[in-house]
Amino acid sequence: MKIHLYTEPGCAACTEARSFLQSCGVLFEERDVRSRPEFLRILEEDLDSCTLPTLMAGDTIITGFDREEYQLLSAALIHNNERPADLEVKVRRAGGCRTDSLKNLGREKS
């Protein structure tokens, strides 16, 4: 299963998410939306997210850093190599869009 973590520099929640995944031994590809415009496009259009970090693991999408959801996912990946039955495919919106980040990239979400 491919795991992508969408991040940007200076994002404290992104740093927490990255550190958590690394400490659990979860292999993932970090996708910095500031360095690659294509990653920002995927985040906004394909994943319908404007929150960082956004974690995509198979068909599971977690927006923002929620330690409990990350623990469920990492436990399933490490022990079963699949998603646990009690972790539904879900997208959690954490307080709306962070438009300040998108403005800094020269793009604005409404």
C-alpha positions in Angstrom: 0.0 0.0 0.0 1.4 3.4 -0.9 1.3 6.0 1.8 1.6 9.7 1.1 1.9 12.5 3.6 1.2 15.9 2.2 3.1 18.6 4.1 4.7 22.0 4.0 7.7 23.6 5.7 7.0 25.3 9.0 3.9 23.3 9.7 4.0 22.1 13.3 1.2 19.5 12.8 3.1 18.2 9.7 6.3 17.8 11.8 4.3 15.8 14.5 2.7 13.6 11.8 6.1 12.9 10.2 7.7 12.1 13.5 4.9 9.9 14.6 5.0 7.8 11.4 8.8 7.5 11.6 8.7 6.5 15.2 6.2 3.7 14.4 8.4 2.5 11.5 5.7 3.3 8.9 7.2 3.8 5.4 5.7 6.8 3.6 6.5 9.3 0.9 6.4 12.9 2.1 5.0 15.3 -0.5 5.9 18.9 0.1 3.2 21.0 -1.5 5.4 24.1 -1.6 8.2 22.4 -3.6 6.0 20.6 -6.1 2.9 22.3 -7.5 1.7 18.9 -8.7 1.4 17.7 -5.1 -0.7 20.8 -4.3 -3.0 20.1 -7.2 -3.4 16.4 -6.1 -4.2 17.6 -2.5 -6.8 20.1 -3.6 -8.4 18.4 -6.6 -8.0 14.7 -6.2 -8.2 14.5 -2.4 -10.5 17.5 -1.9 -8.4 18.7 1.0 -7.0 22.0 1.9 -5.6 21.0 5.3 -2.1 20.0 6.1 -0.9 17.5 6.9 -3.1 15.1 4.9 -2.3 11.5 5.0 -3.4 9.1 2.3 -3.0 5.4 2.8 -4.8 3.3 0.3 -8.4 4.5 0.4 -8.0 6.1 3.9 -7.6 9.8 4.1 -6.8 11.6 7.3 -6.7 15.4 7.3 -4.9 17.2 10.1 -2.9 15.2 12.7 -5.1 13.1 14.9 -2.9 10.8 17.0 -5.6 8.3 17.6 -6.4 7.8 13.9 -2.7 7.6 13.1 -2.2 5.0 15.9 -5.1 2.8 14.5 -3.6 3.1 11.0 0.0 2.4 12.0 -1.0 -0.6 14.1 -2.9 -2.1 11.2 -0.1 -1.4 8.8 2.6 -2.9 11.0 0.7 -5.9 12.3 -1.7 -6.9 9.6 -0.5 -4.9 6.6 -4.0 -3.8 6.0 -6.5 -1.3 7.3 -8.3 -2.3 10.6 -12.0 -2.9 10.3 -12.8 -0.2 12.9 -11.0 2.5 10.9 -13.6 3.6 8.4 -12.6 5.3 5.1 -13.0 8.8 6.4 -12.0 12.3 5.7 -11.9 14.5 8.8 -12.0 18.2 8.2 -10.2 20.1 10.9 -11.5 23.6 11.2 -11.7 24.4 7.5 -9.1 25.4 5.0 -5.8 26.9 5.8 -6.0 29.5 3.1 -3.0 31.4 4.5 -0.8 28.5 3.3 -2.4 28.5 -0.2 -2.1 32.3 -0.5 1.6 32.0 0.1 1.8 29.7 -2.9 0.1 32.3 -5.1 -3.2 30.5 -5.1 -6.3 31.1 -3.1 -9.2 28.7 -2.2 -12.6 30.2 -1.6 
